[in-house]
């Protein structure tokens, strides 16, 4: 029926993360379901499900993020950078990882 209406839907498999960046924030959606919907020549990307989180300003550099994580977790900038890589850039998760390491 959708094809008769000129609508095509194509699922995008194996999507692990969708990132939406604006001037003031960044929205990260982990493990989403993504579909490409084409209607009357217009393409729409539909993102659903998954786990969404907001991160700080989109313009923050990785070095600034590492400094912030380092100060919050009371570790070196190098340790913070590694934790940020491990957490996929999620500042809060990186801080949690570092604090858990300190208590174990």
Residue frames as a rotation matrix with the C-alpha (Angstrom) as fourth column:
UNK 1
0.563 0.827 0.000 0.00
0.827 -0.563 0.000 0.00
0.000 0.000 -1.000 0.00
UNK 2
0.404 -0.471 -0.784 2.83
0.200 -0.791 0.578 2.41
-0.893 -0.390 -0.225 0.84
UNK 3
-0.664 -0.682 0.305 4.36
0.420 -0.003 0.908 1.89
-0.618 0.731 0.288 -2.59
UNK 4
-0.110 0.716 0.689 1.06
0.972 -0.067 0.226 2.76
0.208 0.694 -0.689 -4.24
UNK 5
0.841 0.397 -0.368 1.09
0.498 -0.834 0.237 6.02
-0.213 -0.383 -0.899 -2.28
UNK 6
0.637 -0.667 0.387 4.61
0.056 -0.461 -0.885 6.75
0.769 0.585 -0.257 -3.55
UNK 7
0.580 -0.415 0.702 6.26
-0.815 -0.292 0.501 5.96
-0.003 -0.862 -0.507 -0.22
UNK 8
0.457 -0.521 -0.721 9.36
0.059 0.826 -0.560 3.82
0.887 0.214 0.408 0.09
UNK 9
0.736 -0.231 0.636 10.83
-0.675 -0.180 0.716 2.71
-0.051 -0.956 -0.288 3.42
UNK 10
0.418 -0.690 -0.591 14.28
0.030 0.661 -0.750 1.20
0.908 0.295 0.297 3.75
UNK 11
0.992 -0.122 -0.033 15.63
0.043 0.083 0.996 0.01
-0.119 -0.989 0.088 7.12
UNK 12
0.310 -0.950 0.025 19.28
-0.597 -0.215 -0.773 0.83
0.740 0.225 -0.634 7.82
UNK 13
0.864 0.022 -0.503 20.89
0.262 0.833 0.487 -2.14
0.430 -0.552 0.714 9.57
UNK 14
0.237 -0.846 -0.477 23.73
0.937 0.328 -0.117 -2.19
0.256 -0.419 0.871 12.10
UNK 15
0.182 -0.150 0.972 23.40
-0.054 -0.988 -0.142 1.46
0.982 -0.026 -0.188 13.22
UNK 16
-0.135 -0.321 -0.937 25.18
0.878 0.399 -0.263 1.85
0.458 -0.859 0.228 16.55
UNK 17
-0.289 -0.019 -0.957 24.88
0.687 -0.701 -0.194 5.60
-0.667 -0.713 0.216 17.13
UNK 18
0.209 0.342 0.916 23.17
0.803 -0.595 0.039 8.72
0.558 0.727 -0.399 15.76
UNK 19
-0.422 -0.409 -0.809 24.52
0.783 -0.615 -0.097 12.15
-0.458 -0.674 0.580 16.74
UNK 20
0.462 0.572 0.678 22.56
0.755 -0.654 0.038 15.38
0.465 0.495 -0.734 16.32
UNK 21
-0.445 -0.699 -0.560 24.64
0.865 -0.498 -0.066 18.51
-0.233 -0.514 0.826 16.85
UNK 22
0.686 0.557 0.467 23.35
0.619 -0.785 0.026 22.03
0.381 0.272 -0.884 17.30
UNK 23
0.071 -0.678 0.731 25.11
-0.056 -0.735 -0.676 25.22
0.996 0.007 -0.090 18.33
UNK 24
0.084 0.036 0.996 24.16
-0.893 -0.442 0.091 24.71
0.443 -0.896 -0.005 21.96
UNK 25
0.128 -0.019 0.992 24.12
-0.717 0.688 0.106 20.95
-0.685 -0.725 0.075 22.54
UNK 26
-0.575 -0.325 -0.751 24.71
-0.729 0.620 0.290 17.50
0.371 0.714 -0.593 21.18
UNK 27
0.368 0.733 0.572 22.18
-0.837 0.529 -0.140 14.65
-0.405 -0.427 0.809 21.32
UNK 28
-0.678 -0.621 -0.393 23.58
-0.714 0.684 0.149 11.13
0.176 0.382 -0.907 21.11
UNK 29
0.490 0.837 0.242 21.27
-0.848 0.522 -0.089 8.17
-0.201 -0.162 0.966 20.49
UNK 30
-0.646 -0.749 0.144 22.85
-0.724 0.662 0.196 4.77
-0.243 0.022 -0.970 21.05
UNK 31
-0.916 0.175 0.361 21.52
0.231 0.966 0.117 1.62
-0.328 0.190 -0.925 19.34
UNK 32
-0.284 0.861 -0.421 18.69
-0.587 -0.503 -0.634 3.32
-0.758 0.068 0.649 17.44
UNK 33
-0.082 0.353 0.932 16.45
0.757 0.630 -0.172 1.91
-0.648 0.692 -0.318 14.74
UNK 34
-0.416 -0.153 -0.896 16.92
-0.322 -0.897 0.303 3.98
-0.851 0.414 0.324 11.59
UNK 35
0.082 0.483 0.872 14.80
0.802 0.487 -0.345 4.04
-0.592 0.727 -0.347 8.45
UNK 36
-0.885 -0.262 -0.386 15.07
-0.044 -0.777 0.628 6.07
-0.464 0.572 0.676 5.27
UNK 37
0.008 0.971 0.241 11.61
0.663 0.175 -0.727 7.13
-0.748 0.165 -0.643 4.11
UNK 38
-0.961 -0.261 -0.095 11.12
0.091 -0.619 0.780 8.60
-0.262 0.741 0.619 0.64
UNK 39
0.006 0.998 0.060 7.79
0.764 0.034 -0.644 10.29
-0.645 0.049 -0.763 -0.12
UNK 40
0.871 0.425 0.248 7.13
0.470 -0.570 -0.674 12.27
-0.145 0.703 -0.696 -3.31
UNK 41
0.475 -0.770 0.426 10.86
0.394 -0.247 -0.886 12.80
0.787 0.588 0.186 -3.88
UNK 42
0.332 -0.329 0.884 11.56
-0.764 -0.644 0.047 13.96
0.554 -0.691 -0.465 -0.32
UNK 43
-0.008 -0.427 -0.904 13.87
0.290 0.865 -0.410 11.87
0.957 -0.266 0.117 1.87
UNK 44
0.479 0.198 0.855 13.31
-0.745 -0.423 0.516 11.67
0.464 -0.884 -0.055 5.62
UNK 45
-0.489 -0.648 -0.583 15.58
-0.076 0.698 -0.712 9.88
0.869 -0.304 -0.391 8.07
UNK 46
0.556 0.765 0.325 13.52
-0.499 -0.005 0.867 8.36
0.665 -0.644 0.379 10.86
UNK 47
-0.616 -0.766 -0.184 15.31
-0.195 0.375 -0.906 7.57
0.763 -0.522 -0.380 14.14
UNK 48
0.463 0.816 0.347 13.52
-0.633 0.030 0.774 5.65
0.620 -0.578 0.530 16.86
UNK 49
0.901 -0.044 -0.432 14.21
0.289 0.803 0.521 3.63
0.324 -0.595 0.736 19.96
UNK 50
-0.020 -1.000 0.018 17.66
0.508 -0.026 -0.861 3.46
0.861 -0.008 0.509 21.46
UNK 51
0.384 0.012 -0.923 18.97
0.893 -0.257 0.369 5.37
-0.232 -0.966 -0.109 24.43
UNK 52
0.388 -0.177 0.904 19.28
0.454 -0.817 -0.355 9.14
0.802 0.548 -0.237 24.09
UNK 53
0.296 -0.321 -0.899 21.45
0.866 -0.307 0.395 11.49
-0.403 -0.896 0.187 26.10
UNK 54
0.919 -0.034 0.393 22.37
0.146 -0.896 -0.419 15.15
0.366 0.442 -0.819 25.87
UNK 55
0.095 -0.944 -0.316 25.94
0.994 0.075 0.075 16.31
-0.047 -0.322 0.946 26.02
UNK 56
0.053 -0.175 -0.983 27.42
0.431 -0.884 0.181 19.75
-0.901 -0.433 0.029 26.58
UNK 57
0.458 0.138 -0.878 28.09
-0.525 -0.755 -0.392 22.33
-0.718 0.641 -0.273 23.91
UNK 58
0.908 -0.040 0.417 28.76
0.326 0.692 -0.644 20.79
-0.263 0.721 0.641 20.50
UNK 59
0.764 -0.617 0.187 31.73
-0.230 -0.531 -0.815 23.09
0.603 0.580 -0.548 20.00
UNK 60
0.653 -0.544 0.527 33.71
-0.618 0.021 0.786 21.72
-0.438 -0.839 -0.322 22.93
UNK 61
0.187 -0.679 -0.710 37.01
-0.798 0.317 -0.513 20.22
0.573 0.662 -0.482 21.84
UNK 62
0.620 -0.007 -0.785 38.21
0.222 0.961 0.166 16.77
0.753 -0.277 0.597 22.92
UNK 63
-0.493 -0.861 -0.122 41.00
0.440 -0.126 -0.889 18.47
0.750 -0.493 0.441 24.92
UNK 64
-0.534 0.389 0.751 38.47
-0.678 -0.727 -0.105 20.65
0.505 -0.565 0.652 26.76
UNK 65
0.585 0.772 -0.250 36.34
-0.513 0.590 0.623 17.56
0.628 -0.237 0.741 27.45
UNK 66
0.239 -0.586 -0.774 39.38
0.518 0.752 -0.408 15.70
0.821 -0.303 0.483 28.81
UNK 67
-0.763 -0.517 0.388 40.26
0.005 -0.606 -0.796 18.64
0.646 -0.605 0.465 31.09
UNK 68
-0.091 0.827 0.555 36.70
-0.873 -0.335 0.355 18.76
0.479 -0.452 0.752 32.43
UNK 69
0.727 0.341 -0.596 36.58
-0.125 0.919 0.374 15.00
0.675 -0.197 0.711 33.05
UNK 70
-0.168 -0.893 -0.419 40.04
0.496 0.290 -0.818 15.10
0.852 -0.345 0.394 34.67
UNK 71
-0.733 -0.105 0.672 39.00
-0.404 -0.727 -0.555 17.84
0.547 -0.678 0.491 37.09
UNK 72
0.242 0.927 0.288 35.74
-0.872 0.078 0.482 16.11
0.425 -0.368 0.827 38.02
UNK 73
0.860 0.082 -0.504 37.29
0.014 0.983 0.182 12.66
0.511 -0.164 0.844 38.48
UNK 74
0.694 -0.657 0.294 40.53
-0.639 -0.375 0.672 14.04
-0.331 -0.654 -0.680 40.01
UNK 75
0.496 -0.569 0.656 42.79
0.568 0.784 0.250 12.24
-0.657 0.249 0.712 37.52
UNK 76
-0.547 -0.751 -0.370 45.31
0.105 -0.500 0.860 13.26
-0.830 0.432 0.352 34.86
UNK 77
0.097 0.535 -0.839 44.18
-0.796 -0.464 -0.388 14.61
-0.597 0.706 0.381 31.51
UNK 78
-0.633 -0.408 -0.658 45.71
-0.733 0.590 0.338 11.54
0.250 0.696 -0.673 29.84
UNK 79
-0.930 0.344 0.131 43.62
0.238 0.833 -0.499 9.16
-0.281 -0.433 -0.856 31.98
UNK 80
-0.148 0.918 -0.369 40.54
-0.143 -0.389 -0.910 11.27
-0.979 -0.082 0.189 31.27
UNK 81
-0.164 0.030 -0.986 41.20
-0.962 -0.224 0.154 11.13
-0.217 0.974 0.065 27.51
UNK 82
-0.930 -0.199 -0.309 41.41
-0.266 0.945 0.190 7.33
0.254 0.259 -0.932 27.65
UNK 83
-0.675 0.737 0.030 38.16
0.364 0.368 -0.856 7.13
-0.642 -0.567 -0.517 29.61
UNK 84
-0.035 0.651 -0.758 36.49
-0.573 -0.635 -0.518 9.42
-0.819 0.416 0.396 27.06
UNK 85
-0.536 -0.203 -0.819 37.59
-0.818 0.365 0.445 7.09
0.209 0.909 -0.361 24.26
UNK 86
-0.988 0.133 -0.071 36.26
0.149 0.945 -0.292 4.11
0.028 -0.299 -0.954 26.21
UNK 87
-0.408 0.887 -0.218 32.91
0.358 -0.064 -0.931 5.84
-0.840 -0.458 -0.292 26.78
UNK 88
-0.176 0.326 0.929 32.52
0.984 0.035 0.174 6.97
0.024 0.945 -0.327 23.18
UNK 89
-0.675 -0.190 0.713 32.82
0.308 -0.951 0.039 10.63
0.670 0.246 0.701 24.14
UNK 90
0.473 0.881 -0.010 30.17
0.296 -0.148 0.944 10.53
0.830 -0.449 -0.331 26.88
UNK 91
-0.271 -0.645 0.715 31.54
-0.415 -0.591 -0.691 12.85
0.868 -0.484 -0.108 29.58
UNK 92
0.302 0.471 0.829 29.34
-0.946 0.043 0.321 11.56
0.116 -0.881 0.458 32.40
UNK 93
0.983 0.061 -0.170 30.14
-0.061 0.998 0.007 7.93
0.171 0.003 0.985 31.60
UNK 94
0.212 -0.977 -0.033 33.87
0.193 0.075 -0.978 8.71
0.958 0.201 0.204 31.47
UNK 95
-0.237 -0.242 0.941 33.71
-0.784 -0.525 -0.332 10.28
0.574 -0.816 -0.065 34.94
UNK 96
0.690 0.558 0.460 31.82
-0.720 0.589 0.367 7.26
-0.067 -0.585 0.808 36.29
UNK 97
0.797 -0.453 -0.399 34.41
0.193 0.818 -0.542 4.88
0.572 0.355 0.739 34.78
UNK 98
-0.153 -0.939 0.307 37.26
-0.061 -0.301 -0.952 6.80
0.986 -0.165 -0.012 36.40
UNK 99
-0.080 0.182 0.980 35.56
-0.948 -0.317 -0.018 7.06
0.307 -0.931 0.198 39.80
UNK 100
0.907 0.418 0.057 34.82
-0.418 0.873 0.251 3.34
0.055 -0.251 0.966 39.79
UNK 101
0.454 -0.827 -0.332 38.48
0.271 0.483 -0.833 2.59
0.849 0.288 0.444 39.06
UNK 102
-0.319 -0.606 0.729 39.52
-0.481 -0.559 -0.675 4.72
0.817 -0.566 -0.113 42.02
UNK 103
0.202 0.493 0.846 37.22
-0.979 0.085 0.184 2.85
0.018 -0.866 0.500 44.43
UNK 104
0.964 0.187 -0.189 38.25
-0.197 0.980 -0.040 -0.64
0.178 0.076 0.981 43.31
